């Protein structure tokens, strides 16, 4: 897989994870501010390899960094 294809795949996966979090937050009646989304993602990171594979954890960490910019 070419670097650009791999980058695009990882970006799509990161967006999917964020989208899933936002949809779940809306369903539960929570606000979807950047800081709130980042908090949920940080909580998910604490579940570690019990729930997420290493690549997903890396993407979640990157998503948190982007949301905190």
Buried (B, 14 or more C-beta within 10 A) or exposed (E): EEEEEEEEEBEEBBEEBBEEBBEEBEEEEBEEEEEBBBBBBEEBBEEEEEEBEEEBBBBBBBBBEEBEE
